[in-house]
């Protein structure tokens, strides 16, 4: 009750009353008095009523979300039905047994018979209520604007902006009175923003009149973005959680009324304004962020109306839009803020994406050898804190692989500059060791990933430039390995001794891969044996427990290590572990025909309710690639894995920024080749580019032997 106290008055009060009644029921049952039995009956009936409220609330919530998200609602409904089954067991049966034990049913034998007529009325009533909720949340169908008409409107408005001869608009338009939002971008900034009504022709004329004819001056990167509102539904603000989840991210905007006039925030403006996935719908779970920030949306609506940020906004509605942009002489259909590419990617596309990612990283390299850690392309802001050594090392590793695959020296030189900086971060770690440390401790991952990068440099170039550093880091990793092959994850830099503690995601797999590569370049047999021992532990005791066949967590680094070691020794247990991991990850991949949203296909996630993120998708696809390589070596190439890899490459290429979709960015040139974290936030973090680029590079090699179809 205390946890829920800040979430609104109903649930805390309801739970508080329930707690009081249960306490009175317990005292009453022990007392054996008539009043005690009455308190027990009252508590039981209250609990059953509470269950009824939960049932109606959960079912109507499922209906609401089903209406919002289409087929995604099926998954939500199944989840809620599971919750209902548990609630009936825990919240429903206990009070029924209590009523039976104190003789209520025996004393009133007709009570159960009288329940059935009530049930016969209530059940259809609940079903009808849920149907109404579903209908209110469902958008009406609409006719899409023909491609030729979209292009004609775009060119007409662009000609007005550039003070050129204005082409004619199509005249055969319907009389539907739509609402339109027109934004004119110049060098990534919105210079004009207009909202008009009417059909396509009248809206274009009204917008052109507002824009006026400006004196033609050379301005780089002009773009005209157009959003047509095609359907609307009300946002139910009575339930904070459902209100926050009322917007389908990237596809829906928000409209509201200010002084009787209607104003809009487009879907892309919600993304660029970081108003999605910033809400905390469940107040006592602060790390769970999902849904739209309606308070921020109200302020933006006021600003769009030219009013003060605290103006009164009424009648908030969810608005589905049809969007396109005219940029660089081309009219592009926009879906979730990005141009859609209908054709499947080829090996050439994948290689080009990897190269673009490499060029982004080289541009992100600073004079001191560090990378630009985060880029906010819509503003050009750069964030360097907190700078992560493992991600720096992983990015350097990708540059080395790209250099090896392409022969382009700029990637090798960039990697060496980054590795030189990384080498300077080594310090004394006790007992004669040198490692990458901070705060008096050295973590396993902060040694393993740099070791992967330094050892890969030696393998790619044949140079001993970093040999001393390789030996030092390998010694620290070996010091952290236990007799059973597993690792401790923290080293005390004062004593040079491992410190017992909890497991750390990724680190054991990274350490196994690091030892496998360093053992080959240094010809140290104990490093290779350490990698084998680590994988023996992972393939044996670590993943050998009662429900271990049901799931895997974060084992893509383990899969990369298994691929490397399997190439050397061909251990079937290591191969099975990686293929099992890849099979589990592939079951999480959104497949063609199984998701409502076409741009989710190839992404990896636990539910289509939440958009798949690029970094987890790329990391898990690295496991798919490793497993496919193993299947080839075993003489049984896995066609399903290859299909999943191709789908993931397509997903990542779609998300990678290119020249066509950087019109709203002030750092357009800098952003090209970058990959954002997800659809809801344009920020580019360096490790996202690393993982996505590695998948494009390795996946492109696999795509090269696919047929054109």
N, C-alpha and C positions, 0 to 999 in steps of 0.2 A: 504494500500500500504506500509506503514511504517513497519507493522508487517511482511509482506512477503518479505521485502527488503533483508533479509539474506538468503532467500531460492533459489536464482538464479536470473538472470536478466530478464527472459521472463515475468513472472507474474507481478512483480512490474512495468515494463515499460508498459505492456498491460493495467493494471489497471490505471496507471497514465495518459495514453492517453485517456482512457475512462472517467476518472474524468474531464480532461480538455475539452473534447468534450461535456460532459453533462453540464458543466458550460457555455460553449459557446452557447449550445442549449437553456439553460434557458434564457440567456441574449437576444439571437436572437428572441425567441418566444415573449418575452415581448416587444421587439422593433418593431415587426411587419414589418420589412423590408425584402427585398428579400434575402439579405445576412443572416439575422437571420433565415429565413426559410431554406436556404441552410445548415446552421450549424445544424439545428434541424434534417434535413434529413440525413446529414452525421453522426451525433451521433446515430440516429436510425439504420442506416445500419451497423455502426461499432458494435453496441450492438448485432445485429442479427448475424454478423460474429463471434463475441466473443462467442455467444451461440453455434454456429456451432462447433467452436474449442472445447468448453467444452463437447459437445455431443460426438464428435469423441474421445476425450481424455478419457472420462469416460467409454465409451463402449469398447474401446481398452484396457483400464486398467482392466475392468471386464474380457475380453477375456484372458488377460495375466495371471491374478490371477486364473482364471478357469483352465487354462492349468497347472499352478503350483500345485494347491491344489485339483484338481479333483472336486468332488461334492460340496466342500466348495464354489466353484465359483458360484454355484446357489444362495446361500445366498448373496454373494457379488453382483451378478448381480441384484437381487431383490432390494437390498439397493440402488444401483446406479440408478436403474430405478425410484425409489421414488425421489431421488435427482433430476433426470432429469425432472420429472413431475413438481417439484417445480420450477426448473430453467426456464422451458418453461413458466410457469405462471408469474414469476417475471421478468425474463430477456427477454423473447420472446414476450409476448403479449403487454407489455407497448410500445415498439417501433413500433409495428404494429398499435396500436391505434393512436400513435402520427403521423405516416405517413398518416393514414386515415384522421385524424382531420385537417391536413394542406393541404389535397386535392391531395396528390401524386397519389393515385389510380384513382381518378376521372379525373385528368389531363392526365394520361397515362393508359387508360382502358385496354390496351393489356399487361400491365406489369405482371399481375397475370398469364395470359395464358402463358407467356414466361417462368415463373418459373417452370412449370410442366416438360418440357423436361430436364431442368437442374437437377430437383429433381430425375427424372427417371434414370439419370446417376450417380448422387452423392450417392443415397441410396444404390444401389448394390455395388458401389465402397467402401463405408464405411463398408458394410457387408463383402466384400471380404477382406478388410484390417484387420478387426477384426478376420476373420478366419485364416489369415496368422499369425497374432500375437499369436493366440491360439495355432496353430500348432507348432510354434517355441518354445513356452514355455512348450509344452507337451513332456514328456519323452517317448521314444520308449519302447516297451515291451521287456522283457528279460526272459531267462530261469534260474530259481533258481538253485543253486548248490545242488545236492542231499545230504541228511544228512550224508550218509555213506562217501561221498567224503570229506565233510567238516571235519568230525571226523578224517579221514585218514591224511589229510593235517595238521591238528592241532597236532595230535600225532607225526607225522614225525618231525615237527619243534620243539616240546617240547623235543623230544628225542635228537635232535641236541644240544639244549640248555643245557640239563642235562647230556650230554656226555654218553648217553645210546645207546643200540642197536637200530638202526633206522628202523622202519617198512617200508614196501614197499608202494609206492604211487599207486593209480589207474592208469591204462594205457589207458583205453577207454575214453579219454577226447577229446572234440571237439577242433578245431584249432582256436577258437576265441582268439584274442589277447587282453586280459583284462589288466587293471592296478590294482595292488594290493599294499596294505599298511600292513606291519607286524610290530607290536609293542610287545616287550618283557618287561613285568613288573616284577620287583622284589621289594617286600615289598612296593608296591604302587608307585614305581618310574619307569619311562621308562628308561631301560638300553640300549636297542637297538631299532632303528626305521629304517625300510628298505622299499623302494619303488621299485617294480620290475614289469615287464610285462610278458605276455605270458598266456597260459592256466594254469589250476590248477597245473598240474604236473611240467611244466617247471618253473612256478613261485615259486613253493615250492622248487625245486632244486636250483634255483637262490638265494632264500632267505636263504636256508640252507648253501650255499657256502659263503654268506656274513656273516652269523652268526658264522660259523666255529665251531670247537669243542673246548669248553672251559674246563679247568680243573674243575672237579666236586667239588664244595664246598657247604656245607649246607647253603642254602639261603631260608628263609621262603617266602611263598606266591609268588611263580612263576606263571605267567600267560602269555599266548600267545594270543594276540588279532589280528584278521585278518579282513580286509575290502576289499571287491572286488567291484570296481566301475563298475556298470552295465549299467548306462545310464548317458548322459550329455546333457546340453543345455547351450547356452550362457546367461550371465547376462547382461541385458541392463542397462548400467551405465549412459545413457543419462538422465534418470529420477531418481532422488535421492530416492524418496519414493519407487518406484517400485523396484529399485535395492536393497534397504534394505530389502524388503519383498520377494526377489527372492528365499530365502532358506526356505524350509519346515523344521521347527525346529526339530532337533534330527534325521531326516531321510536323509538330504542332507548335503554333505560336499562341499568344494570349491577346484577347481584345478586352476592352473595358470602356465604360461610358464616363465621360467627364463633362458636366454641364450639358447633358443631352447630346453630346457629340461622341462619335466612336473613334477610338484610337487603338493602335496595334503594336505588338512586338512580334517580329517575324521569328520563325524557328532558328534561323542562323544568328539573329541578334541575341537570342537567349543563350546560344553557345558562346558567342564572342564575349558576352557580358558575364560569363561564368555564373549563370543563374540556375544551371542544372547540376544535379548531384552535389549540391552544396547545402541542401536542407537536411535537418536531422529530424525525421518524422517521428522516431521513437526517442523521447527525450532522455531515457535512462540508458540508451545505447549510443553514446556520442560518436563512436567511430563509424556507425552505419549511416552513410550519407546517400540519399536518393531523393529524386523528385525535384520539383521546381521551388524556388524561393519566391513565394507570392508577395512577400513584403518588398523584396527588391523589384519585382515586376511592377508593382504599383508605382514605385518611385520613377521607374523608367517610363511608364505610361504618362505620368505627369510631365516629365521632361519632354516627351514626344509631343505633348499637347502645348508646350510652351508655358507650363505652369510651374509653381513651386513644387519641390519633391514631395511635400506632405499634403498635396491636394486630395480631394475626395474622389475616389474611383469606385464606381458601382458596376454591378452586373458583369463580373469577370467571366469570360467564356474561353473555352478551348477552341482554337481555330486551326484547322488543317489547311495548308496552303499548297499551291502548285508554284514551283519556283524555277526561274531561269535567269541567266546573266549573259550580257553581251560584252565580250572582252577580247581584245586583239582581233577584231573583225569577225568573231565567231560567236554564235548564239549557242550556249551550252545549257542542256537540261540539267537541273540541280536536284539531287536527292540527298537529303541529310547534309546539305552544305557542300557536297562534292559532285563533280561531273561523273555520270555513270558510264562505264565502259562495258558494252555488251559482249564483246568477243572474249574468248578465253586467252590468257596470256601465253606467249611462246617462250622458248628458252632465251631468245633475243631480248624480249621484254624483261625477263627476270634478271638477265645480266645487266641490262641498262639500269634497272632499279638498284642493283647492288652497287654499280658505279656511281649512281646519283647519291646513294647513301655514303659512299666513300668520299665523294667530293664535299658533301655536307660536313663530314667529320674533319676533313683537312681545313675547310674554311673555319671550323669551330676551334681549331688549334691556336692557342695563344702563345705569345712570345716566351712565356716562362715554361712552356711545355704542357700546361694543363689544357683541358678542353673546356669550351663553353658548356657548362653543365646543363643549364636549362635556358631555353629561349622561348619567350612569349611573343610570337611573331606578329600578333595583332598590334602590339605596342612597340616592339623592338627591345623590350626590357630583357636583361640577362641576369640570371641568378646563379651564383657560384656556391652557395652554402645550402646544406652541408655537403661538402665535396666528398665523394665516395671513392676511395682507393680501388676497391674491387671493380667498380664500373669503369674507372679510368683504365685499368689493366685490360678488362674485357674489350674495350673499344680499341685499344692498341693491338690486341690480338686479331680483331677483325681486319684492321688495316694491313697487318702482315699477311693474312690469308688472301686478301684482295690483291696485294702486291704479287704474291706467288701465282695467283690465277691469271692476272692480266699482264704482268711484266712491267707495269707502270711504276716508275721510281718515286713518283710523288707520294704514293702511299707508304712505301718503305721509309722514305725520309721523314714523313710525318710520324710514323710509328717510332722511329729512332729518337725523334725529338721528345715524344711522350715518354718513352722508356728511360731516356736520360733524366728527365724530371723524377720519374718513379724511383730510379736508382738512388737519387739523392734523399729519398724518404727513409732509407734504411738507417737504423740506429742500433745501439747496443741492446741486447736482450738477455744479458746474464749468461754466465757459464760459457763465455766466449762466442756466443751466438750473435748474429745480426739479423734483424727482421724489420718489418713495417709494423710499428706499434703506435699506441696512443693511450693516454690515461693509465699508464702503468701495466697494460696488458697488450698482448698481441693475439688477434683472432686467427683461426685457421684459414678462413676465406681470404683475409687480407694478405696471407702468404701464398696461398694456392693460386689465385688468379694472376698475381704478378709472375709467379713461377711459370705458369702456362705461357704468358706473353714472352718472357725472356727466353724460355726454352724453344718456343716456336720461332723466334728470331734466329736462333742458332740453326734450327732445322731448315728454315727457308733460305738463309744466306750462307750457311756453312762457316760462319764467323765465330770466333771465340771472344767477341767484343764484351759479352756479358757473362762469360764463363764463371768468374768468381762469384757474381751475384746469384747465378743459378745454383751453384754449390751451397751457398749460404742459405738460400730459401729452402732448398730441398732438405737440408739438414734440420731446419726448424719443423717442416712438415713431418719428417720422419720422427722427430722427437715427440710430436703430438700423437703419433700412431700407437695404438695399444697392441698387446700380444694377440688379441683375437682378430685383428685387422681393422677394427673400428678406430675412431679418433676421439681424443679430447679436443675441445673447441677453443680453449683459451690457454695462453702461455703467460706465466708470471714473468715479466721482464726483469724483475730484481733477482730471481733465482734461476731463470731459464728452465723452470719445471712446469709441466702441465697442471692446470687447475681444474678439478672436477666441476662439472656444471651441466646444464641442460643442452640438448642437441640444438644445432643451428641449421635451419634449412639451407640446402644447396652445398654447404661447405664440404661434406664428406665426398660427394661426387666430384667437386672441383679438385679436392686433394688427390683423389685417385687418378683423374685425368692429368694433373700436374706431374705426378710421379711417373706416369706412363710416358709422357713426352720427354721429361728430363732424363729418364733412364735410357732413352734411345740416343739422345744427343750427347750424353756424358759417358755412355756405355757402363753405367753403374748398375750391376745386376740387382743390388738390394733395393734400388728405386723401383725397378720393374716388379720385383717380388712384392714390394709394398703395395703397388697398384693392384696386383693380383689378389693379395690378401684382403685388401679393402673391398674388392668386388666379390670375393668369396663370402665375406661377412654380409654384404648387402643382398646377395643372391641366396644366402642361407639363413642364418639366425635372425637377421634384422627384419626380413619380410616373411617370416614363418610364424604366424600366430593365427588365432581362431578365425578372424574375418579378413585376413590379409588378401584373400582372393577377390575381395569386393571392391577395393579401391587402391589407388596410389596417390601420394601427395606430390611433393616437388622433387621429382627424380630425373629431370631432363639432363642435368649434369652427369648423373650416374650413367645415363644411357650413352652420352658422349664418351665417357670413360670406357664403358663396355665395348663400344665400337672400336676404340683405339686398341684395347687389350685383345679383343677377339681377332683383330687383324693379325696380331702377333702370335697368339696361342690357340685360338679357335675353341675356347672353353664353351661347351653347350649350356652350362648353367648361367654364365654371363649373358649369352645370347638370349636365353629364355627370359631372363629378367628384363632386358631391354625391350624385347618384343611384347611382353606383357604390359609394360609401362606404356609403350606406344599404342597398344590396342585400347587401353583404358582412356588415354588422351583422345584417341580418334572417336571414341563413343561420346565425348563431350563436344565434338566439332559439329557446328551447324551445317546441315547437308541440304542440297537442293531439294525443294519440295517439302521440307520438314520445318520450315520457318516462315513466318509471315513476311519477313523483311529480306529482300534480295541481297542487300549489302552485308547481311550477317553471314552469308554462306562462306564457309572456310574458316570463320572465326571460332575460337574455342571459349566456351563458357558453360556455366552450370544451368542457365536458363535463358530463353530468349526474352524474358522479362527485363533483363539487364543487358545492355549492349556489350558485345565481346570486346575486350581490350587487346591492343596490338602487342604489347610486350609479353603477356602470358601466352598469347596465341603463337608468337614467334618462338618463344622458348620451348613450348611443347612440340612445335613442329620440328625443332632441332632434334628432339627425341625420335620423331617419326622418320626423319632422314637417317639417323643413326641406325634405327631398326631396319629400315629398308636396305641399307648397305650390308647389314648382317645377313638379311634374307638372300641377297644376291650372292654373297660368299658361300652361303649354305646350299646354293643351287636351286633355291625356291623363291624367286623374286615375288614379293607380295604386291599384287596389283592394287589391292584396296589401300595399302599404305601410300603407294605412288599417287593414287587418285586424291587422297587426303592432302598430300603435299602440294599437289597442283592447285587444289582449292585454297589452301592457306596462302600460297604465293599470290594468287589472284586477290585475296582479301588484303594482304599487306601492300600490294601494288596500288590497289584502290585507295588505301589510306595514306600512301606516300604523297607528300606535297610536290606538285609539278608546276610548270609555268601557267597552266590553265586555271588553277584554283587558289592562287595567292593574291587575287585582286583586293581582298579586304585587309591585307597585311602591310604594315609599314616596312617590315623587314622581308619583303618578298624574295629578293635574290638570296638572302641568307637562309630563308626557310626551305628553298627548293632542295629536294632530296631528303628532308627531314620527315620523321614519322611521329605523329602525335600519340599520346597515351591512349586516347579513345575518341569517340565521336563527340563527346560532351565537353572536351577541353582541348584547345588548339596547342597547348604547351608541348614543346619538343624536349625530351630528356635524352641525354647522350646514349644511355644504354638501350633505349628503345630502337634507335637507329642501328646500333650494333647488332642486336638480335635479329631485327627485321632484315638488315643487309646480309647477315650470315645465311638466313633462310633463302633469300633471293639468290645468293651466290651458289650455295650447295644445291638448292632446289632446282635452279636453272640447269645445272649439270644433269640432273635426273630428267628434267623436261625435254632435254635435247633428243632423247630417244623415243619421245611420244609421237604418235601419228598426228597429222595436222588437225584432226577432228577431236 
